[in-house]
Amino acid sequence: MKTTANTVLITGGSAGIGLEIARHFVALGNKVIITGRDEQRLNKAAAELGNVTAIPFDVSNAESVEQLVNRVKNDFPDLNVLINNAGSAGLHNLAKGSGAYEIAADEMNTNYLSVIRLTEKLLSVLSAQKESAVVTVSSIVAFAPTQHLPTYSASKAALHSYTQSLRIALRETSVKVFELMPPLVNTQFSAEIGGEKGIAPSVLAEDLIDAMVNNRFEIHTGQTEYIYQLSLADPAHAVLVMNGLD
């Protein structure tokens, strides 16, 4: 798939992985739209990137979704790349009764259900283009969960499953479906779980672009490839490794 002269919408594009993906697509000469819930941070990111459109947006809010979809249809009818990057994660311990249900409800809504809703509502725009793509950003924990992010892990496993189904469902359309699967990444988002030990978000952006060029639909960046292979060979061992128990 081409990686220039696209119209690209990136949810959660004001920081971390989303910001780096936006930076790389801008550099390649694409028309880029970034969204985020924090309007101040979003505007700061837009000023840093330069030639982008910034739209305040909450992917988990139905009214906000309708507003965004209507604007895209009116102002960006040539949209051909949707990158579902917005996410939510809650660090908690299932053994201590730390509000697991409330955390899971937020994570499942933001990381899974909201992706389904936005993708479905924009699919008519994407499929009208000669060449288009949906990108989901899941995680290494889709293959082996971690006890520190138990319900986040579950939401990303659900997203992985949905992405596989979507890819098959759209196989005879113009829409290609990619899944970016990060390991630990050095961003503010992952600071609580030792993100400073992770890879740079720019590595993920570069991997995504390379994968799109080469039609490599599952993108196992860094340690994700090791955990993926281990999960196939020995699922129980993969879980132990992810939790530092081996």
N, C-alpha and C positions, 0 to 999 in steps of 0.2 A: 504494500500500500504506500502511496505517496505521503510524504511528511512535510511538504511545502504547499502553499496556496490553499490551505484548508481553513475552515471556520471552526474553531475549537472552543467548546465550553468546558471549563474545569470547575467543579464544585470544590469548596474548601481550598481555593487557590490563593489565599492571602498569606500562607505561611507553610513552612516545612516542605513536604514532598510536592504538594500542589503548586507552591510558588516556584520550585525548581523546574517542574514540568512546564509551567507557563513560561519561564525564562527561556527554556530551550526551544519551545515552539515559536516564541516571538523571534528569536534569533534566526530561525529557519524561514521567516517570512510568512508566517500564518497570521490570520486574524484571530485574536485570542480574547475570550470573555472569561473573567474570573469572578467567582462568587464567594461570599463568606458572611457569617452572622455578625461579626465585629466590624462595623462600618469604618471605624477609625483605622483599624489594622488593614482593612481592605483598601482604603484610600492610600495608605502609606505604601502598600505593595504595588498599587497601580502607578504611583509616582515613581517608584523605583524601577518598574519594568518599562514604563514609557508608553508604547503604542498598544494599549489594551483597553477593553471596556470593563469597568468594575460595576457589578450589580449586587447590592446587599440582598442576601437570600438565606433563608433557613430551610434546608432540605427536609426537615422533619415536620414542617408546618404546611398543612394542605393549602391554605389561602396563599401563602408565599409561593408555593409550587405553581398554582394556577397563574399567578401574576408573572412569574418567570416564563412559563410556557407560552403565554400570550405574547409577551414581549419578544421572545425568540421567533415566534411565527410571524410577527409583524416586522421586526427589525433585522432579523438574521435568518431569513428563509433558506439561505444556503448552508446552514449548519450541517456539518458532516462528520464531526468528531465530538462525542460526549465522553468526558472522563469523570467517572463517579468516584471522587476522591474524598469527599467529606466523611468524617468519622468521629466516633465518640468511644472513649475507653475509661473504665473505672477500675482502679486498683483496689482489690478487696480480697478478704479471706473467707471462704465458704464455711470454715469451721467456727467462725466467731460471730455468725449472725449479723453481718455488717451491711444489711440492706441489699442483699443480692437481687431480690425481685425488682426493686426500683432501678437499680443499675442496669439489670438485664433488659428491662422494658425500654430504657433510653437507648441502649446499645443496639437492640434488635430493630428498633424504629429507625435510628439514624443509619446504621451500617448495613441493614438488609432490606427492610420494608420500603424505606424511602428510595433506595436505589431502584427497586422494582417499579415504584410509582412514577418516578421521573423518567426512567427509561421508556416505560410504556407510553407516556404522554408525548414523548419526543420522537417516538419510533416512526411516525408518519413523515416527519420532516427528514429524518436520517435516511429512510428507505427511498425517498424521492430523489436522492442524489445518486450520481453515477458511481461514486465510490465513497463509502462511509465506514465509521467504526464506533463501537461502544467499548469503553475500557472500564473495567472494575478494578478497584484496588483492594485486594484482600490481604492476606498475611501468611507468614510462615506458620502461624498457629492454626491455620485451616487444616494442616496435616497432623499437628501434634499440639494439643492444648497446654497452656501453662497455668499452674495453680494461682498465680498472682493476677491473671486476667482471665478468669474462667468463663465468664459470660461473653466477654469480648471474643474469646476464642470460638465460642459456639456461634456467635453472629458471623464471624468470618468463614467458618465451615459452611454455614448456610449460604453465604454469598458465593462461595466456591461452587457449591452444588447448583445454585441458580444460574451462574455464569456458564457452566457446562451445558445446561438445558437450553439456555438462550442461544448459545453457539450452534447447537444442532437445529433448533427451530428456525434460525435465520440463514441456514446454510445455502439456500437457493435464492437469497436476496443480495442486495449490494452491501449489506451491513456485515462487517467482520467483527468478531467479538474477541477482545484481548483481556487477559487477566494478569495484572501486575501483582506479584506476591513478595512483598518486602520482608527481609529479616529485621533485626533491630536496626533502627535508623537514628542517627544523631539529630534529633529535632526537639523542640520544646514539648511537643506532644508526648514524646517517650522519656522525658527527663526523669520522671518518677521511677522508671524501671531501668535506669542505667543507660539512658540513650547516648551518653557521651562515649560509650564503648562501641557504638554502632557505626555503620557505614554512612558516608555523606549522602544526602538526598540527591545530589547531582548524579551519583552513580545510577540511581533508579531511573532518573529522567533519560539518561543516555541509553540504558538498557531498553526502556520502552520504545524509544525512537528506533533503535536497531531492530527490535522485534517487529515493529510495524513495517519497516522496510522489507524484512525477510519473512513476513507472515508467520511469525513464531508466536502462537496464540497464548501459551502459558509461559510466563516470564518468571523464572526461579532465580532471583538475584542473590548472589552471595551464599550465605549459609542455608538459604531456603532449598537449594538444590540438594545439599547433603541430607537435610531432614526429610525432604520428599523421597529420596531414594531409600533412606532408612525406614520410612513409614511403610514403604512397599515391601521391604524385606523382613522387617521386624517391628510392627506397629508399637508393641509394648515398650521396646527399647527406645524408640523414637520419643515417646512420652517421657521416659526417664531422663533422656538427654536434655530435652527441652526444659525440664524442671531441675536440672543440675543434680540429679540423683544417680548419675553414672559417670 
